[in-house]
Amino acid sequence: MNRFHSAMRTSLAVIAFGAMAGAAPLLAERLRLEYALTATLPEPAIRAVIKGAMMGPLPDGSTLAALTGPESASSAFAQEIEVPAVPVPILTQAEAAAGAAEELPAVAAATTAVTDTALAAAPAEPKPVAAAAAPAPANAAPAMATPAAPAPAASGDPAPTPAPTAIPALAEALAEVDRQASVEPPAGATESLRDAIVAALKDNPDIQIALARQDDARYGVDEARAGYLPHLDLQAGWGRETVRQGSGARTQAFRTEGSLTLSQNVWDFGVTINDIKRARATYRSAQWATREQIEGISYDITNAYLGVLAQQQLLALTEQEIAATKKILRIVTVQKDLGLTTPADVGRAQTRLENVQSLLLDRRSQLEQARNAYKRLTNHLPARVVDLPPGAGTLPESADAAVGMMDTHSPRLAQAVQDRRSLDKQYDSQTGALFFPRIGVMVQGNYKYDVMGLTGRADDARAMVTMSYKLFNGGADRAVRRRIGARLREADYELDRRRREVEQDIRIDYESLRAAREKIATIDAEIESATRVADLYRQQFREGRRTVFDLLDSQQVLFAAQANRINNGVALRAAEYRVLQKLGGLFDLVSGGEALPPLVVPAPGGDD
């Protein structure tokens, strides 16, 4: 009775809406379908039909999109508004099929009566089946939305006008768009780790910022080197001049003069050479900073690549376990048919198969998560990944040997060393400018015409050795020198802090590396032993000396050991790569020694 009242209210609302839209023939057919649905089907079946209509084509091959007409401007505005989707309690296919197995043919026949012409002419109307923001009572009237004038369709297949309550359908449509945007690589293609890293470096703003700072420091070296080179200056002037000497008459004339000066620094007591050394140290620090960024991004992408590789191998291992479990299930089934075992043993094998199949779903989900993690770093889904080269051949023999290479190989530590060196040379340069004079050579030629009266043309030239000495400037030079000394003290502590951090990280990575290497022999022995046990148990099971429990357990131990070997191999490779990252050699390893291409790209808005 409640369903009947609900259907009556729904039908009256549809008739009222149809009268406004002028679609009486189609609404009559819709009314007949409403009564057919509510009169013949139980409520679970009705919800199943509704869900089928929302998620896919109707029994006559049409879709809800064809029932609604072109998309209106209001629907386009509604799609732009981000509304959080509310979970909807929807029956599963098994529950719906249990209540609607017999009635579905009648629904299909009733739905087929709606012609394609009538569907195309139907006005946009809200669908009561989509009002699923919250479970409503059986006798509650469906929510109605104000109809909007249909707009011309942008494509041949018009989209439905979403009602305010059609949130799950909208969320599903947006999810489908996101899935289509994730372009899968071609089948059989191999993912190039080096190309992915290079592309990520070019797209990374931190790398571009580091490269810009590196160029700035490189040009700073040229600026400091200019102190060694001669300077040539030209000065010229022309203008009106008024001259009056003593009690004589005032003279007015146009004055013209010019001078050309060549100056060369001869000796400045280390100011210029220290400026050049300071600029070079700053440039090397910028290079190490860029290298640190490159190594960090390379490790992040390589680690994500290893994650995809591990999940790819674990998925293949799980598929092998499923095949082996199916083989055991066939053996147990044959023995049950021969009366050698019980149906309970078959059930145990079947349960184990279902458990492994469930594990397979988890493996696939983890693989997709690893691929998406890789995509977040590279902006594309990976193709088939392959094994990476081992780093054992390029690693120092011990942690102590790696620690001894820190000052010259670790980008993080070498950057601090160069920063400290730059400040040291700046301090020396300021000392020379403060306490010592500057000696140079100057050659100058002058041209004068009517200077200081109607004197006509006058030329002169001179060559001199010059000396300049700052006697007093208010103590500014001493203050600058003390500021540099304070920054030097800060750089010393920063260098010590980084040295401790890098050394600690290297020793931790070597400990992880040692543990992973020691596990190799243990895991290999475990796999070898588990393989022998599994083969022996399989033979003894055929002879009736082992139960299906023994057979399944031996197989589970074998595949668990193989999974441990995969995980340990990835952990070993990751520890090697972490050490190489700390020592600045990871990109060279994964790129096969191939040098980096130019990474500088035009800045966004650089043409403005």
VMD Tcl script that draws the C-alpha trace (Angstrom):
set ca {
  {0.00 0.00 0.00}
  {2.86 2.37 0.79}
  {4.41 1.69 -2.59}
  {1.04 2.34 -4.24}
  {0.67 5.72 -2.52}
  {4.25 6.61 -3.42}
  {3.62 5.66 -7.04}
  {0.42 7.72 -7.13}
  {2.20 10.82 -5.81}
  {5.06 10.29 -8.23}
  {2.65 9.91 -11.15}
  {0.69 13.05 -10.22}
  {3.94 15.02 -9.99}
  {5.06 13.71 -13.37}
  {1.66 14.60 -14.93}
  {1.81 18.13 -13.51}
  {5.35 18.59 -14.78}
  {4.43 17.12 -18.18}
  {1.46 19.44 -18.54}
  {3.81 22.39 -18.18}
  {6.27 20.90 -20.67}
  {3.61 19.83 -23.20}
  {4.54 16.17 -23.45}
  {1.27 14.38 -22.60}
  {1.73 11.26 -24.85}
  {5.10 10.43 -23.37}
  {3.89 11.10 -19.83}
  {1.02 8.69 -20.32}
  {3.51 6.02 -21.29}
  {5.65 6.91 -18.27}
  {2.55 6.65 -16.05}
  {1.85 3.17 -17.37}
  {5.46 2.19 -16.64}
  {5.22 3.53 -13.08}
  {2.15 1.40 -12.38}
  {3.72 -1.61 -14.09}
  {6.82 -1.31 -11.92}
  {5.04 -0.79 -8.60}
  {2.30 -3.35 -9.24}
  {4.44 -6.27 -10.38}
  {7.77 -5.97 -8.58}
  {8.76 -6.15 -4.93}
  {10.64 -3.17 -3.54}
  {14.13 -4.76 -3.82}
  {13.46 -5.47 -7.48}
  {12.28 -1.89 -8.05}
  {15.52 -0.57 -6.58}
  {17.48 -3.01 -8.74}
  {15.76 -1.73 -11.88}
  {16.40 1.84 -10.78}
  {20.06 1.09 -10.17}
  {20.35 -0.61 -13.56}
  {18.79 2.40 -15.24}
  {21.22 4.73 -13.50}
  {24.35 2.69 -14.10}
  {23.77 1.40 -17.64}
  {21.37 1.03 -20.58}
  {17.69 0.21 -20.15}
  {16.31 -3.14 -21.38}
  {15.33 -1.58 -24.74}
  {18.89 -0.36 -25.30}
  {18.20 3.29 -24.47}
  {19.72 5.27 -21.62}
  {18.50 7.86 -19.16}
  {20.44 10.45 -21.14}
  {18.01 9.94 -24.05}
  {15.01 10.53 -21.78}
  {16.03 13.96 -20.61}
  {16.65 15.96 -23.74}
  {19.46 18.47 -24.32}
  {21.42 19.81 -21.42}
  {20.17 23.15 -20.15}
  {22.20 26.11 -19.02}
  {21.11 25.51 -15.43}
  {22.43 21.96 -15.57}
  {25.77 23.18 -16.87}
  {25.91 25.59 -13.94}
  {24.98 22.80 -11.54}
  {27.82 20.62 -12.84}
  {30.33 23.38 -12.10}
  {29.34 23.39 -8.42}
  {31.36 20.88 -6.42}
  {28.97 19.04 -4.10}
  {30.21 16.27 -1.82}
  {28.66 12.95 -2.76}
  {26.55 11.26 -0.08}
  {26.79 7.47 0.23}
  {23.62 5.75 -0.95}
  {22.43 2.37 0.33}
  {21.96 0.36 -2.89}
  {21.23 -3.33 -3.09}
  {23.82 -5.66 -4.53}
  {23.14 -7.53 -7.75}
  {22.59 -10.77 -5.87}
  {19.99 -9.18 -3.56}
  {18.18 -7.56 -6.45}
  {18.18 -10.72 -8.54}
  {16.66 -12.69 -5.64}
  {13.54 -10.50 -5.69}
  {13.26 -9.65 -9.38}
  {14.24 -12.77 -11.32}
  {10.70 -13.51 -12.54}
  {9.40 -9.96 -13.04}
  {12.25 -8.51 -15.09}
  {10.97 -9.79 -18.50}
  {7.66 -7.95 -17.94}
  {9.54 -4.76 -17.15}
  {11.61 -5.16 -20.26}
  {8.49 -5.58 -22.37}
  {6.87 -2.53 -20.82}
  {9.97 -0.43 -21.27}
  {10.38 -1.46 -24.89}
  {7.02 0.09 -25.68}
  {8.56 3.56 -25.35}
  {9.71 4.43 -28.86}
  {12.96 6.17 -29.71}
  {11.02 9.09 -31.18}
  {9.14 9.67 -27.97}
  {12.35 9.40 -25.97}
  {14.07 12.00 -28.09}
  {11.14 14.40 -27.68}
  {10.91 14.02 -23.92}
  {11.55 17.21 -21.94}
  {14.19 17.34 -19.24}
  {12.69 16.18 -15.99}
  {14.08 15.16 -12.61}
  {14.34 11.44 -12.04}
  {12.89 10.22 -8.73}
  {15.26 7.25 -8.87}
  {18.24 9.57 -8.58}
  {17.03 11.19 -5.37}
  {19.38 9.17 -3.22}
  {20.98 11.70 -0.92}
  {19.44 9.90 2.08}
  {17.21 6.82 2.53}
  {13.58 7.99 2.30}
  {10.48 6.25 3.70}
  {8.50 4.10 1.32}
  {5.56 6.52 1.35}
  {7.60 9.68 0.87}
  {7.04 11.71 -2.27}
  {10.04 12.12 -4.58}
  {11.69 15.52 -4.72}
  {10.89 17.62 -7.79}
  {13.14 20.24 -9.35}
  {12.11 23.36 -11.24}
  {12.28 22.58 -14.97}
  {14.73 24.57 -17.06}
  {14.42 25.46 -20.73}
  {16.44 23.01 -22.82}
  {19.54 24.42 -24.51}
  {20.93 23.21 -27.86}
  {22.97 20.08 -27.42}
  {26.71 20.39 -27.98}
  {26.99 16.82 -29.25}
  {24.83 14.16 -30.78}
  {24.22 12.42 -27.48}
  {22.52 14.88 -25.09}
  {23.28 14.68 -21.40}
  {20.60 14.68 -18.67}
  {19.83 17.72 -16.61}
  {21.04 16.75 -13.13}
  {18.57 17.34 -10.35}
  {19.90 18.68 -7.05}
  {19.46 15.19 -5.63}
  {21.39 13.38 -8.40}
  {24.72 13.70 -6.58}
  {25.95 10.07 -6.89}
  {25.42 10.05 -10.66}
  {27.33 13.32 -11.01}
  {30.19 12.02 -8.87}
  {30.35 8.87 -10.99}
  {30.44 10.92 -14.20}
  {33.29 13.04 -12.86}
  {35.15 9.91 -11.83}
  {34.72 8.52 -15.33}
  {36.20 11.69 -16.79}
  {39.20 11.34 -14.49}
  {39.65 7.74 -15.54}
  {39.59 8.68 -19.19}
  {42.14 11.43 -18.55}
  {44.59 8.84 -17.21}
  {45.98 7.63 -20.50}
  {47.43 4.17 -20.30}
  {50.79 3.58 -22.04}
  {50.90 1.31 -25.10}
  {50.78 -2.40 -24.40}
  {54.22 -3.97 -24.14}
  {56.01 -0.61 -23.77}
  {58.86 -0.33 -21.28}
  {59.11 2.60 -18.89}
  {62.36 4.55 -19.27}
  {63.37 5.74 -15.83}
  {65.94 8.20 -17.17}
  {63.46 9.87 -19.54}
  {60.90 10.11 -16.74}
  {63.44 11.75 -14.43}
  {64.59 14.23 -17.10}
  {61.00 15.19 -17.92}
  {60.21 15.63 -14.23}
  {63.30 17.80 -13.76}
  {62.26 20.08 -16.60}
  {58.75 20.46 -15.17}
  {59.87 21.01 -11.57}
  {59.92 24.70 -10.54}
  {62.47 24.03 -7.79}
  {64.94 22.78 -10.40}
  {64.34 25.83 -12.59}
  {64.85 28.12 -9.59}
  {68.11 26.33 -8.73}
  {69.29 26.61 -12.35}
  {68.49 30.34 -12.40}
  {70.50 30.84 -9.19}
  {73.33 28.84 -10.73}
  {73.39 31.12 -13.79}
  {73.31 34.15 -11.52}
  {76.36 32.86 -9.64}
  {78.17 32.03 -12.90}
  {77.76 35.59 -14.17}
  {78.96 36.78 -10.77}
  {82.34 35.17 -11.53}
  {82.60 37.23 -14.73}
  {81.70 40.34 -12.76}
  {84.46 39.70 -10.21}
  {86.99 38.89 -12.94}
  {86.38 42.31 -14.49}
  {88.45 43.81 -11.66}
  {91.60 42.51 -13.38}
  {90.78 44.08 -16.75}
  {91.30 47.71 -17.85}
  {88.44 50.19 -17.77}
  {87.93 52.70 -20.59}
  {85.65 55.69 -19.96}
  {84.55 58.42 -22.37}
  {83.09 61.71 -21.20}
  {81.90 64.58 -23.46}
  {79.92 67.79 -22.94}
  {78.67 70.90 -24.72}
  {76.75 73.90 -23.40}
  {76.52 77.63 -22.75}
  {79.20 79.16 -20.51}
  {79.49 82.56 -18.83}
  {82.94 83.66 -17.60}
  {83.96 86.84 -15.75}
  {87.53 87.22 -14.57}
  {88.19 89.92 -11.99}
  {86.73 93.27 -12.98}
  {86.71 92.46 -16.65}
  {83.74 92.14 -18.86}
  {81.55 89.10 -18.75}
  {82.18 86.64 -21.59}
  {79.55 84.25 -22.91}
  {80.31 81.39 -25.32}
  {79.49 77.79 -26.12}
  {81.84 75.43 -24.31}
  {82.89 72.03 -25.68}
  {85.01 69.46 -23.89}
  {85.68 65.73 -23.81}
  {87.95 63.22 -22.10}
  {89.00 59.62 -22.64}
  {90.35 57.75 -19.61}
  {92.01 54.35 -19.46}
  {92.56 52.91 -15.96}
  {94.17 49.65 -14.95}
  {94.32 48.09 -11.52}
  {97.89 47.11 -10.68}
  {97.74 45.95 -7.07}
  {94.98 45.99 -4.51}
  {96.49 43.66 -1.90}
  {94.25 40.66 -2.66}
  {90.88 42.39 -2.98}
  {90.23 41.36 -6.60}
  {91.64 37.85 -6.37}
  {89.61 37.17 -3.24}
  {86.49 38.53 -4.94}
  {87.05 36.09 -7.80}
  {87.56 33.19 -5.40}
  {84.43 34.19 -3.49}
  {82.39 34.28 -6.70}
  {83.73 30.90 -7.79}
  {82.87 29.35 -4.44}
  {79.35 30.80 -4.69}
  {79.01 29.32 -8.18}
  {80.18 25.90 -7.01}
  {77.74 26.09 -4.09}
  {74.90 26.81 -6.53}
  {76.00 23.84 -8.66}
  {75.97 21.55 -5.64}
  {72.55 22.89 -4.64}
  {71.21 22.04 -8.09}
  {72.80 18.62 -7.87}
  {71.19 18.02 -4.49}
  {67.78 18.85 -5.98}
  {68.41 16.54 -8.95}
  {69.51 13.67 -6.72}
  {66.50 14.14 -4.43}
  {64.01 14.09 -7.30}
  {65.84 11.17 -8.91}
  {65.59 9.17 -5.70}
  {61.89 9.94 -5.24}
  {61.07 8.81 -8.78}
  {63.40 5.81 -8.55}
  {61.84 4.77 -5.25}
  {58.37 5.03 -6.81}
  {59.67 3.00 -9.78}
  {60.92 0.34 -7.37}
  {57.49 0.33 -5.71}
  {55.81 -0.37 -9.05}
  {58.39 -3.06 -9.80}
  {57.82 -4.75 -6.43}
  {54.03 -4.74 -6.80}
  {54.35 -5.95 -10.37}
  {56.46 -8.91 -9.26}
  {54.20 -9.66 -6.28}
  {51.17 -9.65 -8.57}
  {52.85 -12.13 -10.91}
  {53.79 -14.28 -7.90}
  {50.19 -14.25 -6.66}
  {48.98 -15.34 -10.10}
  {51.43 -18.24 -9.92}
  {50.09 -19.11 -6.47}
  {46.54 -19.14 -7.85}
  {47.61 -21.49 -10.63}
  {49.30 -23.80 -8.11}
  {46.25 -23.72 -5.81}
  {43.96 -24.56 -8.72}
  {46.18 -27.52 -9.51}
  {45.86 -28.74 -5.92}
  {42.11 -28.23 -6.11}
  {41.93 -30.40 -9.23}
  {43.98 -33.11 -7.54}
  {41.75 -33.05 -4.45}
  {38.62 -33.08 -6.61}
  {39.82 -36.12 -8.54}
  {40.65 -37.92 -5.32}
  {37.22 -37.05 -3.95}
  {35.61 -38.51 -7.07}
  {37.66 -41.66 -6.55}
  {36.59 -41.83 -2.92}
  {40.09 -41.21 -1.61}
  {39.23 -38.01 0.24}
  {36.20 -36.17 1.58}
  {34.23 -33.18 0.28}
  {35.55 -31.25 3.28}
  {39.05 -31.43 1.82}
  {37.72 -30.05 -1.45}
  {36.08 -27.25 0.50}
  {39.35 -26.46 2.25}
  {41.19 -26.24 -1.07}
  {38.41 -24.10 -2.51}
  {38.58 -21.78 0.51}
  {42.32 -21.44 0.09}
  {41.82 -20.61 -3.60}
  {39.31 -17.92 -2.71}
  {41.73 -16.48 -0.16}
  {44.48 -16.26 -2.74}
  {42.08 -14.72 -5.25}
  {41.21 -12.12 -2.63}
  {44.93 -11.52 -2.18}
  {45.19 -11.06 -5.94}
  {42.65 -8.24 -5.76}
  {44.70 -6.62 -3.02}
  {47.85 -6.97 -5.12}
  {46.15 -5.32 -8.08}
  {44.94 -2.49 -5.88}
  {48.43 -2.00 -4.45}
  {49.89 -2.02 -7.96}
  {47.48 0.71 -9.04}
  {48.34 2.70 -5.93}
  {52.04 2.37 -6.73}
  {51.41 3.43 -10.34}
  {49.44 6.45 -9.18}
  {52.23 7.37 -6.76}
  {54.62 7.22 -9.71}
  {52.22 9.35 -11.75}
  {52.15 12.04 -9.06}
  {55.89 12.49 -9.54}
  {56.13 12.08 -13.32}
  {52.67 13.22 -14.49}
  {52.08 9.99 -16.42}
  {51.23 6.38 -15.70}
  {54.19 4.02 -16.04}
  {54.47 1.37 -18.70}
  {55.96 -2.02 -17.86}
  {58.85 -1.47 -15.47}
  {62.04 -3.51 -15.62}
  {64.74 -4.34 -13.12}
  {67.19 -1.54 -12.35}
  {70.98 -1.83 -12.28}
  {72.46 -2.72 -8.88}
  {74.46 -0.07 -7.09}
  {76.85 -2.39 -5.26}
  {79.62 -1.89 -7.83}
  {79.66 1.89 -7.37}
  {79.26 2.01 -3.59}
  {82.19 2.47 -1.18}
  {83.20 -0.73 0.56}
  {82.17 0.41 4.02}
  {80.38 3.16 5.86}
  {83.72 4.63 6.99}
  {84.88 4.86 3.38}
  {81.62 6.58 2.42}
  {81.97 9.02 5.31}
  {85.46 9.88 4.08}
  {84.02 10.87 0.70}
  {81.37 13.19 2.11}
  {83.20 16.50 1.81}
  {83.84 16.09 -1.92}
  {80.90 13.92 -3.07}
  {77.89 14.69 -0.90}
  {75.93 17.53 -2.56}
  {74.42 18.63 0.74}
  {77.74 18.76 2.56}
  {79.76 20.12 -0.37}
  {77.30 22.98 -0.71}
  {77.90 23.98 2.91}
  {81.68 23.70 2.38}
  {81.54 26.07 -0.59}
  {79.25 28.50 1.24}
  {81.77 28.66 4.06}
  {84.63 29.13 1.59}
  {82.77 31.97 -0.14}
  {82.34 33.82 3.14}
  {85.98 33.25 4.01}
  {87.16 34.85 0.76}
  {84.71 37.70 1.22}
  {86.23 38.33 4.65}
  {89.75 38.40 3.17}
  {88.64 40.78 0.43}
  {87.11 43.16 2.95}
  {90.30 43.04 5.01}
  {92.40 44.11 2.01}
  {90.05 46.94 1.16}
  {90.06 48.15 4.77}
  {93.77 48.17 5.62}
  {95.62 48.54 2.31}
  {95.66 51.08 -0.54}
  {94.79 50.47 -4.18}
  {97.50 51.14 -6.78}
  {96.75 51.60 -10.45}
  {97.74 53.25 -13.75}
  {95.66 55.92 -15.48}
  {96.09 57.30 -19.02}
  {93.86 60.23 -19.94}
  {93.45 62.58 -22.91}
  {91.36 65.81 -22.85}
  {89.90 68.02 -25.59}
  {88.67 71.53 -24.74}
  {87.26 74.34 -26.86}
  {86.40 77.75 -25.43}
  {86.71 76.53 -21.89}
  {86.95 79.35 -19.31}
  {86.41 82.02 -21.96}
  {87.15 82.43 -25.64}
  {90.32 80.36 -25.42}
  {89.92 78.35 -28.56}
  {91.04 74.74 -28.74}
  {93.23 73.15 -26.07}
  {94.37 69.49 -25.93}
  {96.24 67.70 -23.17}
  {97.16 64.12 -22.23}
  {98.71 62.47 -19.19}
  {99.76 59.07 -17.86}
  {100.01 58.58 -14.10}
  {100.42 55.98 -11.42}
  {97.61 56.47 -8.94}
  {97.04 55.39 -5.35}
  {93.80 55.55 -3.42}
  {93.47 54.92 0.30}
  {90.33 54.97 2.41}
  {91.31 56.90 5.48}
  {87.95 57.12 7.17}
  {84.37 56.39 6.12}
  {82.57 56.40 9.44}
  {83.51 52.81 10.37}
  {81.33 51.22 7.66}
  {84.12 48.94 6.39}
  {84.85 47.62 9.87}
  {81.16 46.95 10.45}
  {80.92 45.03 7.17}
  {83.96 42.97 8.14}
  {82.42 42.08 11.50}
  {79.14 41.10 9.84}
  {81.02 38.75 7.55}
  {82.79 37.29 10.58}
  {79.42 36.56 12.22}
  {78.20 34.83 9.05}
  {81.41 32.81 9.02}
  {80.68 31.58 12.53}
  {77.17 30.63 11.43}
  {78.56 28.79 8.40}
  {80.92 26.80 10.62}
  {78.04 25.54 12.74}
  {75.92 24.84 9.67}
  {78.75 22.83 8.15}
  {79.17 20.82 11.34}
  {75.44 20.16 11.55}
  {75.23 18.94 7.96}
  {78.29 16.77 8.39}
  {76.68 15.04 11.36}
  {73.37 14.56 9.54}
  {74.92 13.17 6.36}
  {77.23 10.86 8.30}
  {74.35 9.56 10.41}
  {72.18 8.97 7.33}
  {74.98 7.12 5.55}
  {75.64 4.86 8.52}
  {71.91 4.09 8.88}
  {71.68 3.27 5.17}
  {74.71 1.00 5.39}
  {73.13 -0.78 8.34}
  {69.97 -1.35 6.30}
  {72.15 -2.51 3.43}
  {74.01 -4.95 5.66}
  {70.77 -6.40 7.05}
  {69.28 -6.83 3.57}
  {72.44 -8.53 2.30}
  {72.50 -10.92 5.25}
  {68.87 -11.86 4.61}
  {69.62 -12.98 1.06}
  {71.27 -16.24 2.05}
  {68.61 -16.97 4.68}
  {65.71 -16.31 2.31}
  {67.31 -18.33 -0.50}
  {67.81 -21.26 1.87}
  {64.21 -20.90 3.06}
  {62.92 -20.97 -0.52}
  {65.03 -23.99 -1.39}
  {63.82 -25.86 1.69}
  {60.19 -24.84 1.13}
  {60.39 -26.01 -2.49}
  {61.64 -29.43 -1.44}
  {58.97 -29.71 1.26}
  {56.20 -28.69 -1.14}
  {57.30 -31.25 -3.74}
  {57.61 -33.95 -1.09}
  {54.20 -33.17 0.44}
  {52.59 -33.22 -2.98}
  {53.98 -36.68 -3.64}
  {52.98 -37.92 -0.18}
  {49.50 -36.45 -0.62}
  {49.01 -38.51 -3.76}
  {50.05 -41.55 -1.74}
  {47.59 -40.68 1.02}
  {50.24 -39.94 3.62}
  {49.55 -36.20 3.86}
  {46.37 -34.21 4.31}
  {45.25 -31.33 2.16}
  {46.11 -29.04 5.07}
  {49.76 -30.10 4.86}
  {49.80 -29.58 1.12}
  {48.25 -26.12 1.25}
  {50.43 -25.00 4.16}
  {53.64 -26.08 2.42}
  {52.63 -24.16 -0.68}
  {51.74 -21.08 1.36}
  {55.14 -21.15 3.08}
  {56.87 -21.40 -0.31}
  {55.10 -18.43 -1.85}
  {55.49 -16.38 1.34}
  {59.25 -16.96 1.18}
  {59.31 -15.90 -2.46}
  {57.39 -12.73 -1.57}
  {59.95 -12.05 1.17}
  {62.71 -12.35 -1.40}
  {61.01 -9.76 -3.63}
  {60.50 -7.34 -0.75}
  {64.05 -7.83 0.52}
  {65.45 -7.27 -2.96}
  {63.58 -3.98 -3.24}
  {64.74 -2.94 0.25}
  {68.33 -3.80 -0.68}
  {68.16 -1.79 -3.90}
  {66.53 1.16 -2.11}
  {69.28 1.20 0.55}
  {71.95 1.21 -2.16}
  {70.24 4.07 -3.96}
  {69.91 6.09 -0.75}
  {73.67 5.90 -0.23}
  {74.26 6.90 -3.85}
  {71.89 9.82 -3.43}
  {73.83 11.01 -0.38}
  {77.06 10.80 -2.42}
  {75.60 12.39 -5.56}
  {75.84 9.38 -7.87}
  {72.27 8.09 -8.19}
  {71.31 9.81 -11.43}
  {74.54 8.71 -13.10}
  {73.72 5.10 -12.20}
  {70.08 5.00 -13.31}
  {70.89 6.94 -16.51}
  {73.69 4.58 -17.50}
  {76.32 7.31 -17.30}
  {74.56 9.46 -19.91}
  {74.95 13.16 -19.18}
  {72.01 15.37 -18.36}
  {70.53 17.31 -21.29}
  {69.90 21.06 -20.94}
  {67.18 21.48 -18.33}
  {66.47 25.21 -18.55}
  {63.02 25.94 -19.96}
  {61.38 29.34 -20.58}
  {59.69 30.75 -17.53}
  {55.89 31.12 -17.63}
  {55.02 34.66 -18.60}
  {58.62 35.37 -19.56}
  {57.55 37.09 -22.79}
  {55.38 39.66 -20.99}
}
mol new
graphics top color blue
foreach p $ca { graphics top sphere $p radius 0.5 }
foreach p [lrange $ca 0 end-1] q [lrange $ca 1 end] { graphics top cylinder $p $q radius 0.2 }
display resetview
